[in-house]
Amino acid sequence: MTQPPAEDRRLVRVTKICLALPETACRLMGDHASFLVRKRVFAYYLDNHHGDGIVALCCKVSPGENADLAAHDPARFYLPAYIGPRGWVALRLDTGRIDWDEVADLAADSYRLVAPKRLAAGIKTPPA
């Protein structure tokens, strides 16, 4: 990461949002952080991943929604390498003002798709 995790205000905020969901954990790994529910990843925080210079939150979305988001707003959304074709989308956190409610919604939707049904059914969007 370009800054130590504790100093990156975006990562701190994303971590707070993701860890507010039931049975979640954060794993810091080099240039990214993984957010898991019962050992399954539901979100990634990427900072300059593979030298791309981008800071983004990657989340799982409903089938086809990733391509729609990237096509309709390419300045903010893109299909991340490797996982984009498998239903993931990335929201840039390094351009303009961050809509933290949108970040929380995206993370919660991804959680619902990845978490066991019993856990997913009981969650609401975490506070941004």
PyMOL commands that place a pseudoatom at each C-alpha (Angstrom):
pseudoatom trace, name=CA, resn=MET, resi=1, chain=A, elem=C, hetatm=0, pos=[0.000, 0.000, 0.000]
pseudoatom trace, name=CA, resn=THR, resi=2, chain=A, elem=C, hetatm=0, pos=[1.213, 3.519, -0.627]
pseudoatom trace, name=CA, resn=GLN, resi=3, chain=A, elem=C, hetatm=0, pos=[0.460, 4.495, 2.995]
pseudoatom trace, name=CA, resn=PRO, resi=4, chain=A, elem=C, hetatm=0, pos=[0.498, 2.363, 6.114]
pseudoatom trace, name=CA, resn=PRO, resi=5, chain=A, elem=C, hetatm=0, pos=[-3.023, 0.966, 6.628]
pseudoatom trace, name=CA, resn=ALA, resi=6, chain=A, elem=C, hetatm=0, pos=[-3.653, 2.954, 9.816]
pseudoatom trace, name=CA, resn=GLU, resi=7, chain=A, elem=C, hetatm=0, pos=[-2.951, 6.209, 7.966]
pseudoatom trace, name=CA, resn=ASP, resi=8, chain=A, elem=C, hetatm=0, pos=[-5.073, 5.556, 4.878]
pseudoatom trace, name=CA, resn=ARG, resi=9, chain=A, elem=C, hetatm=0, pos=[-8.381, 7.170, 5.805]
pseudoatom trace, name=CA, resn=ARG, resi=10, chain=A, elem=C, hetatm=0, pos=[-10.153, 5.405, 2.934]
pseudoatom trace, name=CA, resn=LEU, resi=11, chain=A, elem=C, hetatm=0, pos=[-9.058, 1.970, 4.144]
pseudoatom trace, name=CA, resn=VAL, resi=12, chain=A, elem=C, hetatm=0, pos=[-10.009, 2.861, 7.716]
pseudoatom trace, name=CA, resn=ARG, resi=13, chain=A, elem=C, hetatm=0, pos=[-13.512, 3.843, 6.558]
pseudoatom trace, name=CA, resn=VAL, resi=14, chain=A, elem=C, hetatm=0, pos=[-13.936, 0.793, 4.287]
pseudoatom trace, name=CA, resn=THR, resi=15, chain=A, elem=C, hetatm=0, pos=[-12.775, -1.454, 7.133]
pseudoatom trace, name=CA, resn=LYS, resi=16, chain=A, elem=C, hetatm=0, pos=[-15.303, 0.095, 9.518]
pseudoatom trace, name=CA, resn=ILE, resi=17, chain=A, elem=C, hetatm=0, pos=[-18.105, -0.453, 6.986]
pseudoatom trace, name=CA, resn=CYS, resi=18, chain=A, elem=C, hetatm=0, pos=[-17.167, -4.045, 6.171]
pseudoatom trace, name=CA, resn=LEU, resi=19, chain=A, elem=C, hetatm=0, pos=[-16.480, -5.148, 9.736]
pseudoatom trace, name=CA, resn=ALA, resi=20, chain=A, elem=C, hetatm=0, pos=[-19.902, -3.848, 10.814]
pseudoatom trace, name=CA, resn=LEU, resi=21, chain=A, elem=C, hetatm=0, pos=[-21.406, -6.821, 8.946]
pseudoatom trace, name=CA, resn=PRO, resi=22, chain=A, elem=C, hetatm=0, pos=[-21.894, -10.088, 10.884]
pseudoatom trace, name=CA, resn=GLU, resi=23, chain=A, elem=C, hetatm=0, pos=[-19.026, -12.569, 11.230]
pseudoatom trace, name=CA, resn=THR, resi=24, chain=A, elem=C, hetatm=0, pos=[-16.575, -10.620, 9.075]
pseudoatom trace, name=CA, resn=ALA, resi=25, chain=A, elem=C, hetatm=0, pos=[-12.806, -10.363, 9.187]
pseudoatom trace, name=CA, resn=CYS, resi=26, chain=A, elem=C, hetatm=0, pos=[-10.129, -8.275, 7.496]
pseudoatom trace, name=CA, resn=ARG, resi=27, chain=A, elem=C, hetatm=0, pos=[-6.890, -9.695, 6.131]
pseudoatom trace, name=CA, resn=LEU, resi=28, chain=A, elem=C, hetatm=0, pos=[-4.170, -7.226, 5.094]
pseudoatom trace, name=CA, resn=MET, resi=29, chain=A, elem=C, hetatm=0, pos=[-2.000, -8.631, 2.317]
pseudoatom trace, name=CA, resn=GLY, resi=30, chain=A, elem=C, hetatm=0, pos=[0.646, -6.483, 0.650]
pseudoatom trace, name=CA, resn=ASP, resi=31, chain=A, elem=C, hetatm=0, pos=[-1.065, -4.032, -1.659]
pseudoatom trace, name=CA, resn=HIS, resi=32, chain=A, elem=C, hetatm=0, pos=[-4.617, -4.910, -0.683]
pseudoatom trace, name=CA, resn=ALA, resi=33, chain=A, elem=C, hetatm=0, pos=[-7.003, -5.883, 2.086]
pseudoatom trace, name=CA, resn=SER, resi=34, chain=A, elem=C, hetatm=0, pos=[-9.499, -8.715, 1.866]
pseudoatom trace, name=CA, resn=PHE, resi=35, chain=A, elem=C, hetatm=0, pos=[-12.806, -8.674, 3.714]
pseudoatom trace, name=CA, resn=LEU, resi=36, chain=A, elem=C, hetatm=0, pos=[-14.226, -12.085, 4.484]
pseudoatom trace, name=CA, resn=VAL, resi=37, chain=A, elem=C, hetatm=0, pos=[-17.350, -13.668, 5.860]
pseudoatom trace, name=CA, resn=ARG, resi=38, chain=A, elem=C, hetatm=0, pos=[-16.700, -17.188, 7.126]
pseudoatom trace, name=CA, resn=LYS, resi=39, chain=A, elem=C, hetatm=0, pos=[-13.484, -17.424, 5.107]
pseudoatom trace, name=CA, resn=ARG, resi=40, chain=A, elem=C, hetatm=0, pos=[-15.109, -16.301, 1.837]
pseudoatom trace, name=CA, resn=VAL, resi=41, chain=A, elem=C, hetatm=0, pos=[-14.046, -12.966, 0.362]
pseudoatom trace, name=CA, resn=PHE, resi=42, chain=A, elem=C, hetatm=0, pos=[-16.833, -10.463, -0.240]
pseudoatom trace, name=CA, resn=ALA, resi=43, chain=A, elem=C, hetatm=0, pos=[-14.718, -7.341, -0.842]
pseudoatom trace, name=CA, resn=TYR, resi=44, chain=A, elem=C, hetatm=0, pos=[-11.187, -6.231, -1.649]
pseudoatom trace, name=CA, resn=TYR, resi=45, chain=A, elem=C, hetatm=0, pos=[-9.593, -2.869, -0.994]
pseudoatom trace, name=CA, resn=LEU, resi=46, chain=A, elem=C, hetatm=0, pos=[-6.931, -2.390, -3.679]
pseudoatom trace, name=CA, resn=ASP, resi=47, chain=A, elem=C, hetatm=0, pos=[-4.238, 0.285, -3.567]
pseudoatom trace, name=CA, resn=ASN, resi=48, chain=A, elem=C, hetatm=0, pos=[-1.998, 0.454, -6.637]
pseudoatom trace, name=CA, resn=HIS, resi=49, chain=A, elem=C, hetatm=0, pos=[-2.688, -3.203, -7.366]
pseudoatom trace, name=CA, resn=HIS, resi=50, chain=A, elem=C, hetatm=0, pos=[-0.176, -4.517, -9.922]
pseudoatom trace, name=CA, resn=GLY, resi=51, chain=A, elem=C, hetatm=0, pos=[1.085, -0.937, -10.312]
pseudoatom trace, name=CA, resn=ASP, resi=52, chain=A, elem=C, hetatm=0, pos=[-2.141, 0.430, -11.801]
pseudoatom trace, name=CA, resn=GLY, resi=53, chain=A, elem=C, hetatm=0, pos=[-2.112, 3.571, -9.602]
pseudoatom trace, name=CA, resn=ILE, resi=54, chain=A, elem=C, hetatm=0, pos=[-5.780, 3.085, -8.643]
pseudoatom trace, name=CA, resn=VAL, resi=55, chain=A, elem=C, hetatm=0, pos=[-7.376, 2.890, -5.202]
pseudoatom trace, name=CA, resn=ALA, resi=56, chain=A, elem=C, hetatm=0, pos=[-10.655, 0.963, -5.338]
pseudoatom trace, name=CA, resn=LEU, resi=57, chain=A, elem=C, hetatm=0, pos=[-13.149, -1.217, -3.532]
pseudoatom trace, name=CA, resn=CYS, resi=58, chain=A, elem=C, hetatm=0, pos=[-13.959, -4.437, -5.413]
pseudoatom trace, name=CA, resn=CYS, resi=59, chain=A, elem=C, hetatm=0, pos=[-17.199, -6.237, -4.694]
pseudoatom trace, name=CA, resn=LYS, resi=60, chain=A, elem=C, hetatm=0, pos=[-19.306, -9.065, -6.061]
pseudoatom trace, name=CA, resn=VAL, resi=61, chain=A, elem=C, hetatm=0, pos=[-22.490, -7.932, -7.809]
pseudoatom trace, name=CA, resn=SER, resi=62, chain=A, elem=C, hetatm=0, pos=[-25.487, -9.591, -9.447]
pseudoatom trace, name=CA, resn=PRO, resi=63, chain=A, elem=C, hetatm=0, pos=[-24.837, -11.228, -12.837]
pseudoatom trace, name=CA, resn=GLY, resi=64, chain=A, elem=C, hetatm=0, pos=[-24.339, -8.610, -15.542]
pseudoatom trace, name=CA, resn=GLU, resi=65, chain=A, elem=C, hetatm=0, pos=[-24.470, -5.692, -13.130]
pseudoatom trace, name=CA, resn=ASN, resi=66, chain=A, elem=C, hetatm=0, pos=[-20.680, -5.305, -13.186]
pseudoatom trace, name=CA, resn=ALA, resi=67, chain=A, elem=C, hetatm=0, pos=[-20.610, -4.721, -16.950]
pseudoatom trace, name=CA, resn=ASP, resi=68, chain=A, elem=C, hetatm=0, pos=[-23.575, -2.336, -16.714]
pseudoatom trace, name=CA, resn=LEU, resi=69, chain=A, elem=C, hetatm=0, pos=[-21.935, -0.232, -13.990]
pseudoatom trace, name=CA, resn=ALA, resi=70, chain=A, elem=C, hetatm=0, pos=[-18.620, -0.081, -15.849]
pseudoatom trace, name=CA, resn=ALA, resi=71, chain=A, elem=C, hetatm=0, pos=[-20.328, 0.834, -19.123]
pseudoatom trace, name=CA, resn=HIS, resi=72, chain=A, elem=C, hetatm=0, pos=[-22.566, 3.535, -17.635]
pseudoatom trace, name=CA, resn=ASP, resi=73, chain=A, elem=C, hetatm=0, pos=[-19.967, 5.219, -15.424]
pseudoatom trace, name=CA, resn=PRO, resi=74, chain=A, elem=C, hetatm=0, pos=[-16.437, 4.241, -16.560]
pseudoatom trace, name=CA, resn=ALA, resi=75, chain=A, elem=C, hetatm=0, pos=[-14.875, 7.160, -14.665]
pseudoatom trace, name=CA, resn=ARG, resi=76, chain=A, elem=C, hetatm=0, pos=[-15.873, 5.511, -11.364]
pseudoatom trace, name=CA, resn=PHE, resi=77, chain=A, elem=C, hetatm=0, pos=[-16.424, 1.807, -12.086]
pseudoatom trace, name=CA, resn=TYR, resi=78, chain=A, elem=C, hetatm=0, pos=[-14.297, -0.775, -13.884]
pseudoatom trace, name=CA, resn=LEU, resi=79, chain=A, elem=C, hetatm=0, pos=[-13.967, -4.526, -14.193]
pseudoatom trace, name=CA, resn=PRO, resi=80, chain=A, elem=C, hetatm=0, pos=[-11.013, -5.588, -12.034]
pseudoatom trace, name=CA, resn=ALA, resi=81, chain=A, elem=C, hetatm=0, pos=[-8.384, -7.896, -13.498]
pseudoatom trace, name=CA, resn=TYR, resi=82, chain=A, elem=C, hetatm=0, pos=[-8.968, -11.620, -12.981]
pseudoatom trace, name=CA, resn=ILE, resi=83, chain=A, elem=C, hetatm=0, pos=[-12.211, -11.318, -10.993]
pseudoatom trace, name=CA, resn=GLY, resi=84, chain=A, elem=C, hetatm=0, pos=[-14.167, -8.904, -13.204]
pseudoatom trace, name=CA, resn=PRO, resi=85, chain=A, elem=C, hetatm=0, pos=[-15.296, -11.694, -15.540]
pseudoatom trace, name=CA, resn=ARG, resi=86, chain=A, elem=C, hetatm=0, pos=[-16.545, -13.618, -12.495]
pseudoatom trace, name=CA, resn=GLY, resi=87, chain=A, elem=C, hetatm=0, pos=[-19.096, -10.984, -11.475]
pseudoatom trace, name=CA, resn=TRP, resi=88, chain=A, elem=C, hetatm=0, pos=[-16.969, -8.453, -9.608]
pseudoatom trace, name=CA, resn=VAL, resi=89, chain=A, elem=C, hetatm=0, pos=[-16.841, -4.682, -10.078]
pseudoatom trace, name=CA, resn=ALA, resi=90, chain=A, elem=C, hetatm=0, pos=[-14.439, -2.059, -8.728]
pseudoatom trace, name=CA, resn=LEU, resi=91, chain=A, elem=C, hetatm=0, pos=[-15.488, 1.370, -7.470]
pseudoatom trace, name=CA, resn=ARG, resi=92, chain=A, elem=C, hetatm=0, pos=[-12.684, 3.918, -7.634]
pseudoatom trace, name=CA, resn=LEU, resi=93, chain=A, elem=C, hetatm=0, pos=[-11.943, 5.679, -4.354]
pseudoatom trace, name=CA, resn=ASP, resi=94, chain=A, elem=C, hetatm=0, pos=[-9.228, 7.928, -5.761]
pseudoatom trace, name=CA, resn=THR, resi=95, chain=A, elem=C, hetatm=0, pos=[-11.243, 10.233, -8.007]
pseudoatom trace, name=CA, resn=GLY, resi=96, chain=A, elem=C, hetatm=0, pos=[-13.457, 12.986, -6.685]
pseudoatom trace, name=CA, resn=ARG, resi=97, chain=A, elem=C, hetatm=0, pos=[-15.601, 12.898, -3.570]
pseudoatom trace, name=CA, resn=ILE, resi=98, chain=A, elem=C, hetatm=0, pos=[-16.385, 9.441, -2.174]
pseudoatom trace, name=CA, resn=ASP, resi=99, chain=A, elem=C, hetatm=0, pos=[-20.052, 8.635, -1.650]
pseudoatom trace, name=CA, resn=TRP, resi=100, chain=A, elem=C, hetatm=0, pos=[-19.726, 6.545, 1.515]
pseudoatom trace, name=CA, resn=ASP, resi=101, chain=A, elem=C, hetatm=0, pos=[-23.378, 5.511, 1.395]
pseudoatom trace, name=CA, resn=GLU, resi=102, chain=A, elem=C, hetatm=0, pos=[-22.718, 4.027, -2.049]
pseudoatom trace, name=CA, resn=VAL, resi=103, chain=A, elem=C, hetatm=0, pos=[-19.633, 2.232, -0.679]
pseudoatom trace, name=CA, resn=ALA, resi=104, chain=A, elem=C, hetatm=0, pos=[-21.703, 0.801, 2.195]
pseudoatom trace, name=CA, resn=ASP, resi=105, chain=A, elem=C, hetatm=0, pos=[-24.463, -0.311, -0.193]
pseudoatom trace, name=CA, resn=LEU, resi=106, chain=A, elem=C, hetatm=0, pos=[-21.983, -1.989, -2.531]
pseudoatom trace, name=CA, resn=ALA, resi=107, chain=A, elem=C, hetatm=0, pos=[-20.260, -3.805, 0.352]
pseudoatom trace, name=CA, resn=ALA, resi=108, chain=A, elem=C, hetatm=0, pos=[-23.582, -4.940, 1.859]
pseudoatom trace, name=CA, resn=ASP, resi=109, chain=A, elem=C, hetatm=0, pos=[-24.867, -6.204, -1.492]
pseudoatom trace, name=CA, resn=SER, resi=110, chain=A, elem=C, hetatm=0, pos=[-21.651, -8.151, -2.027]
pseudoatom trace, name=CA, resn=TYR, resi=111, chain=A, elem=C, hetatm=0, pos=[-21.887, -9.590, 1.486]
pseudoatom trace, name=CA, resn=ARG, resi=112, chain=A, elem=C, hetatm=0, pos=[-25.435, -10.768, 0.767]
pseudoatom trace, name=CA, resn=LEU, resi=113, chain=A, elem=C, hetatm=0, pos=[-24.232, -12.582, -2.362]
pseudoatom trace, name=CA, resn=VAL, resi=114, chain=A, elem=C, hetatm=0, pos=[-21.301, -14.301, -0.644]
pseudoatom trace, name=CA, resn=ALA, resi=115, chain=A, elem=C, hetatm=0, pos=[-22.447, -14.946, 2.937]
pseudoatom trace, name=CA, resn=PRO, resi=116, chain=A, elem=C, hetatm=0, pos=[-24.426, -18.009, 3.988]
pseudoatom trace, name=CA, resn=LYS, resi=117, chain=A, elem=C, hetatm=0, pos=[-28.127, -17.364, 3.415]
pseudoatom trace, name=CA, resn=ARG, resi=118, chain=A, elem=C, hetatm=0, pos=[-28.974, -17.272, 7.116]
pseudoatom trace, name=CA, resn=LEU, resi=119, chain=A, elem=C, hetatm=0, pos=[-26.431, -14.511, 7.754]
pseudoatom trace, name=CA, resn=ALA, resi=120, chain=A, elem=C, hetatm=0, pos=[-27.244, -12.611, 4.565]
pseudoatom trace, name=CA, resn=ALA, resi=121, chain=A, elem=C, hetatm=0, pos=[-30.978, -12.528, 5.271]
pseudoatom trace, name=CA, resn=GLY, resi=122, chain=A, elem=C, hetatm=0, pos=[-30.578, -10.607, 8.501]
pseudoatom trace, name=CA, resn=ILE, resi=123, chain=A, elem=C, hetatm=0, pos=[-28.354, -7.753, 7.443]
pseudoatom trace, name=CA, resn=LYS, resi=124, chain=A, elem=C, hetatm=0, pos=[-29.042, -4.178, 6.582]
pseudoatom trace, name=CA, resn=THR, resi=125, chain=A, elem=C, hetatm=0, pos=[-26.650, -1.793, 4.917]
pseudoatom trace, name=CA, resn=PRO, resi=126, chain=A, elem=C, hetatm=0, pos=[-23.977, -0.855, 7.465]
pseudoatom trace, name=CA, resn=PRO, resi=127, chain=A, elem=C, hetatm=0, pos=[-23.624, 2.796, 8.420]
pseudoatom trace, name=CA, resn=ALA, resi=128, chain=A, elem=C, hetatm=0, pos=[-21.208, 4.725, 6.227]
for i in range(1, 128): cmd.bond("trace and resi %d" % i, "trace and resi %d" % (i + 1))
show_as sticks, trace
zoom trace
